[in-house]
């Protein structure tokens, strides 16, 4: 897996927590999408 680097600038810890939670949510959505694609590919093949 390639290394992923994300630059984050924040003024307080609450802002950082919100950014991290947003990133986690997007990763979970991506995982769900990839899972659906995988299942779809299995059905098509």
Biopython code that builds the backbone (N, CA, C, O; Angstrom):
import numpy as np
from Bio.PDB.StructureBuilder import StructureBuilder

atoms = [
    (1, "UNK", "N", (0.841, -1.181, 0.000)),
    (1, "UNK", "CA", (0.000, 0.000, 0.000)),
    (1, "UNK", "C", (0.885, 1.243, 0.000)),
    (1, "UNK", "O", (1.895, 1.303, 0.701)),
    (2, "UNK", "N", (0.492, 2.220, -0.791)),
    (2, "UNK", "CA", (1.258, 3.455, -0.862)),
    (2, "UNK", "C", (1.077, 4.263, 0.415)),
    (2, "UNK", "O", (0.052, 4.181, 1.091)),
    (3, "UNK", "N", (2.094, 5.038, 0.717)),
    (3, "UNK", "CA", (2.025, 5.890, 1.900)),
    (3, "UNK", "C", (1.138, 7.091, 1.603)),
    (3, "UNK", "O", (1.253, 7.716, 0.549)),
    (4, "UNK", "N", (0.261, 7.402, 2.533)),
    (4, "UNK", "CA", (-0.637, 8.540, 2.376)),
    (4, "UNK", "C", (-0.242, 9.615, 3.377)),
    (4, "UNK", "O", (-0.187, 9.364, 4.581)),
    (5, "UNK", "N", (0.030, 10.802, 2.877)),
    (5, "UNK", "CA", (0.385, 11.915, 3.753)),
    (5, "UNK", "C", (-0.660, 13.002, 3.609)),
    (5, "UNK", "O", (-1.018, 13.401, 2.501)),
    (6, "UNK", "N", (-1.143, 13.472, 4.743)),
    (6, "UNK", "CA", (-2.145, 14.526, 4.747)),
    (6, "UNK", "C", (-1.636, 15.661, 5.621)),
    (6, "UNK", "O", (-1.270, 15.453, 6.778)),
    (7, "UNK", "N", (-1.616, 16.852, 5.063)),
    (7, "UNK", "CA", (-1.176, 18.015, 5.822)),
    (7, "UNK", "C", (-2.397, 18.688, 6.433)),
    (7, "UNK", "O", (-3.345, 19.035, 5.727)),
    (8, "UNK", "N", (-2.367, 18.870, 7.744)),
    (8, "UNK", "CA", (-3.503, 19.459, 8.449)),
    (8, "UNK", "C", (-3.025, 20.667, 9.241)),
    (8, "UNK", "O", (-2.047, 20.590, 9.985)),
    (9, "UNK", "N", (-3.722, 21.777, 9.075)),
    (9, "UNK", "CA", (-3.436, 22.968, 9.869)),
    (9, "UNK", "C", (-4.661, 23.224, 10.748)),
    (9, "UNK", "O", (-5.782, 23.304, 10.248)),
    (10, "UNK", "N", (-4.444, 23.350, 12.049)),
    (10, "UNK", "CA", (-5.577, 23.576, 12.936)),
    (10, "UNK", "C", (-5.219, 24.579, 14.024)),
    (10, "UNK", "O", (-4.054, 24.755, 14.381)),
    (11, "UNK", "N", (-6.255, 25.228, 14.536)),
    (11, "UNK", "CA", (-6.045, 26.248, 15.557)),
    (11, "UNK", "C", (-6.308, 25.708, 16.955)),
    (11, "UNK", "O", (-5.780, 26.228, 17.937)),
    (12, "UNK", "N", (-7.123, 24.665, 17.043)),
    (12, "UNK", "CA", (-7.394, 24.072, 18.352)),
    (12, "UNK", "C", (-7.686, 22.588, 18.211)),
    (12, "UNK", "O", (-7.941, 22.096, 17.112)),
    (13, "UNK", "N", (-7.648, 21.892, 19.312)),
    (13, "UNK", "CA", (-7.797, 20.433, 19.293)),
    (13, "UNK", "C", (-9.192, 20.012, 18.831)),
    (13, "UNK", "O", (-9.335, 18.955, 18.216)),
    (14, "UNK", "N", (-10.223, 20.810, 19.113)),
    (14, "UNK", "CA", (-11.576, 20.464, 18.668)),
    (14, "UNK", "C", (-11.670, 20.459, 17.145)),
    (14, "UNK", "O", (-12.334, 19.603, 16.560)),
    (15, "UNK", "N", (-11.004, 21.419, 16.510)),
    (15, "UNK", "CA", (-10.991, 21.456, 15.045)),
    (15, "UNK", "C", (-10.299, 20.211, 14.499)),
    (15, "UNK", "O", (-10.757, 19.618, 13.522)),
    (16, "UNK", "N", (-9.194, 19.816, 15.133)),
    (16, "UNK", "CA", (-8.478, 18.615, 14.708)),
    (16, "UNK", "C", (-9.362, 17.381, 14.855)),
    (16, "UNK", "O", (-9.389, 16.526, 13.970)),
    (17, "UNK", "N", (-10.080, 17.288, 15.964)),
    (17, "UNK", "CA", (-10.979, 16.146, 16.186)),
    (17, "UNK", "C", (-12.048, 16.084, 15.102)),
    (17, "UNK", "O", (-12.361, 15.005, 14.599)),
    (18, "UNK", "N", (-12.614, 17.248, 14.735)),
    (18, "UNK", "CA", (-13.635, 17.284, 13.685)),
    (18, "UNK", "C", (-13.058, 16.834, 12.345)),
    (18, "UNK", "O", (-13.693, 16.078, 11.610)),
    (19, "UNK", "N", (-11.841, 17.309, 12.031)),
    (19, "UNK", "CA", (-11.206, 16.920, 10.769)),
    (19, "UNK", "C", (-10.926, 15.421, 10.734)),
    (19, "UNK", "O", (-11.154, 14.765, 9.717)),
    (20, "UNK", "N", (-10.434, 14.886, 11.843)),
    (20, "UNK", "CA", (-10.140, 13.453, 11.897)),
    (20, "UNK", "C", (-11.421, 12.629, 11.787)),
    (20, "UNK", "O", (-11.439, 11.606, 11.104)),
    (21, "UNK", "N", (-12.487, 13.061, 12.448)),
    (21, "UNK", "CA", (-13.757, 12.341, 12.364)),
    (21, "UNK", "C", (-14.296, 12.374, 10.941)),
    (21, "UNK", "O", (-14.827, 11.380, 10.446)),
    (22, "UNK", "N", (-14.158, 13.520, 10.288)),
    (22, "UNK", "CA", (-14.587, 13.641, 8.897)),
    (22, "UNK", "C", (-13.792, 12.687, 8.006)),
    (22, "UNK", "O", (-14.356, 12.033, 7.129)),
    (23, "UNK", "N", (-12.488, 12.614, 8.236)),
    (23, "UNK", "CA", (-11.645, 11.703, 7.458)),
    (23, "UNK", "C", (-12.056, 10.256, 7.696)),
    (23, "UNK", "O", (-12.125, 9.466, 6.755)),
    (24, "UNK", "N", (-12.328, 9.904, 8.952)),
    (24, "UNK", "CA", (-12.759, 8.541, 9.283)),
    (24, "UNK", "C", (-14.070, 8.223, 8.572)),
    (24, "UNK", "O", (-14.223, 7.138, 8.012)),
    (25, "UNK", "N", (-15.014, 9.159, 8.590)),
    (25, "UNK", "CA", (-16.300, 8.946, 7.923)),
    (25, "UNK", "C", (-16.111, 8.720, 6.426)),
    (25, "UNK", "O", (-16.749, 7.841, 5.845)),
    (26, "UNK", "N", (-15.242, 9.505, 5.802)),
    (26, "UNK", "CA", (-15.000, 9.353, 4.367)),
    (26, "UNK", "C", (-14.347, 8.010, 4.058)),
    (26, "UNK", "O", (-14.668, 7.381, 3.050)),
    (27, "UNK", "N", (-13.434, 7.569, 4.920)),
    (27, "UNK", "CA", (-12.789, 6.266, 4.732)),
    (27, "UNK", "C", (-13.815, 5.150, 4.858)),
    (27, "UNK", "O", (-13.791, 4.196, 4.080)),
    (28, "UNK", "N", (-14.722, 5.260, 5.837)),
    (28, "UNK", "CA", (-15.759, 4.243, 6.006)),
    (28, "UNK", "C", (-16.684, 4.206, 4.797)),
    (28, "UNK", "O", (-17.088, 3.128, 4.360)),
    (29, "UNK", "N", (-17.023, 5.376, 4.249)),
    (29, "UNK", "CA", (-17.857, 5.421, 3.045)),
    (29, "UNK", "C", (-17.133, 4.771, 1.872)),
    (29, "UNK", "O", (-17.740, 4.037, 1.092)),
    (30, "UNK", "N", (-15.842, 5.042, 1.748)),
    (30, "UNK", "CA", (-15.042, 4.455, 0.678)),
    (30, "UNK", "C", (-14.992, 2.938, 0.818)),
    (30, "UNK", "O", (-15.122, 2.212, -0.167)),
    (31, "UNK", "N", (-14.805, 2.464, 2.044)),
    (31, "UNK", "CA", (-14.789, 1.017, 2.278)),
    (31, "UNK", "C", (-16.115, 0.396, 1.873)),
    (31, "UNK", "O", (-16.139, -0.670, 1.256)),
    (32, "UNK", "N", (-17.222, 1.054, 2.214)),
    (32, "UNK", "CA", (-18.541, 0.555, 1.841)),
    (32, "UNK", "C", (-18.714, 0.519, 0.331)),
    (32, "UNK", "O", (-19.250, -0.445, -0.215)),
    (33, "UNK", "N", (-18.264, 1.561, -0.335)),
    (33, "UNK", "CA", (-18.357, 1.618, -1.791)),
    (33, "UNK", "C", (-17.521, 0.519, -2.434)),
    (33, "UNK", "O", (-17.978, -0.152, -3.359)),
    (34, "UNK", "N", (-16.303, 0.337, -1.946)),
    (34, "UNK", "CA", (-15.436, -0.705, -2.498)),
    (34, "UNK", "C", (-16.027, -2.090, -2.259)),
    (34, "UNK", "O", (-15.913, -2.973, -3.109)),
    (35, "UNK", "N", (-16.658, -2.279, -1.105)),
    (35, "UNK", "CA", (-17.298, -3.557, -0.801)),
    (35, "UNK", "C", (-18.450, -3.821, -1.774)),
    (35, "UNK", "O", (-18.613, -4.938, -2.265)),
    (36, "UNK", "N", (-19.255, -2.770, -2.049)),
    (36, "UNK", "CA", (-20.362, -2.917, -3.001)),
    (36, "UNK", "C", (-19.835, -3.245, -4.396)),
    (36, "UNK", "O", (-20.395, -4.093, -5.091)),
    (37, "UNK", "N", (-18.760, -2.574, -4.803)),
    (37, "UNK", "CA", (-18.158, -2.836, -6.113)),
    (37, "UNK", "C", (-17.667, -4.277, -6.178)),
    (37, "UNK", "O", (-17.859, -4.961, -7.183)),
    (38, "UNK", "N", (-17.036, -4.731, -5.108)),
    (38, "UNK", "CA", (-16.524, -6.100, -5.059)),
    (38, "UNK", "C", (-17.666, -7.104, -5.200)),
    (38, "UNK", "O", (-17.557, -8.067, -5.959)),
    (39, "UNK", "N", (-18.757, -6.881, -4.474)),
    (39, "UNK", "CA", (-19.911, -7.785, -4.549)),
    (39, "UNK", "C", (-20.538, -7.744, -5.935)),
    (39, "UNK", "O", (-20.967, -8.772, -6.459)),
    (40, "UNK", "N", (-20.592, -6.551, -6.531)),
    (40, "UNK", "CA", (-21.154, -6.399, -7.864)),
    (40, "UNK", "C", (-20.310, -7.164, -8.882)),
    (40, "UNK", "O", (-20.845, -7.832, -9.766)),
    (41, "UNK", "N", (-18.981, -7.059, -8.750)),
    (41, "UNK", "CA", (-18.085, -7.761, -9.667)),
    (41, "UNK", "C", (-18.274, -9.270, -9.544)),
    (41, "UNK", "O", (-18.229, -9.989, -10.542)),
    (42, "UNK", "N", (-18.486, -9.748, -8.317)),
    (42, "UNK", "CA", (-18.696, -11.183, -8.105)),
    (42, "UNK", "C", (-19.978, -11.622, -8.807)),
    (42, "UNK", "O", (-20.009, -12.685, -9.427)),
    (43, "UNK", "N", (-21.043, -10.811, -8.716)),
    (43, "UNK", "CA", (-22.314, -11.157, -9.348)),
    (43, "UNK", "C", (-22.205, -11.134, -10.870)),
    (43, "UNK", "O", (-22.801, -11.972, -11.546)),
    (44, "UNK", "N", (-21.455, -10.190, -11.408)),
    (44, "UNK", "CA", (-21.326, -10.054, -12.859)),
    (44, "UNK", "C", (-20.508, -11.195, -13.441)),
    (44, "UNK", "O", (-20.826, -11.714, -14.511)),
    (45, "UNK", "N", (-19.452, -11.583, -12.734)),
    (45, "UNK", "CA", (-18.575, -12.648, -13.220)),
    (45, "UNK", "C", (-19.267, -13.944, -12.980)),
    (45, "UNK", "O", (-18.728, -15.002, -13.306)),
]
sb = StructureBuilder()
sb.init_structure("model")
sb.init_model(0)
sb.init_chain("A")
sb.init_seg("    ")
for serial, (resi, resn, name, xyz) in enumerate(atoms, 1):
    if name == "N":
        sb.init_residue(resn, " ", resi, " ")
    sb.init_atom(name, np.array(xyz, "f"), 0.0, 1.0, " ", f" {name:<3s}", serial, name[0])
structure = sb.get_structure()
